[in-house]
Amino acid sequence: MDFIQLREKDLPARELESLAGKAVRVVREAGRLGTGQPATRLLINSRTDVALSVQADGVHLRGDDVSPPEVRQMWKKYGRGVLTHENPTREPLVAVSCHTQAEVVQAAANGATFAVFAPVFEKKDFPAARPAGLAMLQQACQAGIPVLALGGITLSNARPCLGAGASGIAGIRLFQENDIAEVARILRG
């Protein structure tokens, strides 16, 4: 399964909601085209209210954000989640940003759907961020929850992340600086 995280921290709520609504329509329309590709799910960064409003598939939470149980409680109370073959219960997907094995263990204990572990490698834009490396990624992947590797991911180091136990990879620059379809084809190959 592929995920798109809408991460626009600086947009006012109304503008974010409008953009998220458009993104939901585009993702759902692409899914209806029957491309034969895995379904893509849209997560809204740290805004459960916006995710609910536009009927996104879930949220991506910061480590200091509300907890996965709080998201699920809001979803149950206010949600009109989309009923699909892949999501027959309308439960939200809840991803949590993690930087240590302990945070991944906590995300699992809190019922997160998956964790995003970062930074695995040195980041060009933020060299001060100390990379965790593959050994720490491997330890984090033993926490009983799917873990996506993030941070300095390239086409050449994505496979070692999977070899360390990551369920997948996440990236920003990897997809912004390359042809997305080509990157996806290579990673799936």
HULINPE-V50672 format. One line per field, one symbol per residue. ss: DSSP state (2 for helix, 1 for strand, 0 for the rest). A space follows every 50 residues. Layout:
ss=???
This chain:
ss=01111100000022222222222222222222000000011111100222 22220001111000000222222222220000000000000011111100 22222222200001111000000000000000222222220000011110 000000022222200001100022220002222222220
